[in-house]
């Protein structure tokens, strides 16, 4: 995977890599928050 990453870093500017990663992180964190809220709500 490191070879793919280094190839991608050479081909693509860093912004196009970091932006989707940030969006993905936000989506994952938000998704976990929703799951936790749903679980807590079901327990109460």
N, C-alpha and C positions, 0 to 999 in steps of 0.2 A: 504493500500500500504506500510505502514511503517513495517508491519510484514513481508511482502514479501522481502523488502529491507534488513531487519536484517537477515532473513534466508539466502538470497543470499550472504550477507557479510560474514556469517559464513562458507558457503559452498565453495565460490569462492574467490581466492586471489584478492586483490584490483586492481591489474594491469589489469586483464581481464575485470573489470568493468569500470575503468577509461579510458582505451584506446578507446573502442567503443564509449563512451560518448564524448570524445574529437573529434573523427572522425565525429560523428553525429553533434556536434556543428559546426565544420568547414564546413561540407556539408550544414547545414542550413544557416549559415552566407553567404557562397558563393552563395547559391541558391537565397537568398534575394538580394545580390548584382547584380546578373544576372537579376532578375525581375525588380529591380529599374533601371538598365541601359536600359533595354528594354522599360520600361515606359517612361523614359526621352528621349530616342531615338525616340519613336513614337510621343512625343509631339513636338520635334524639327523637 
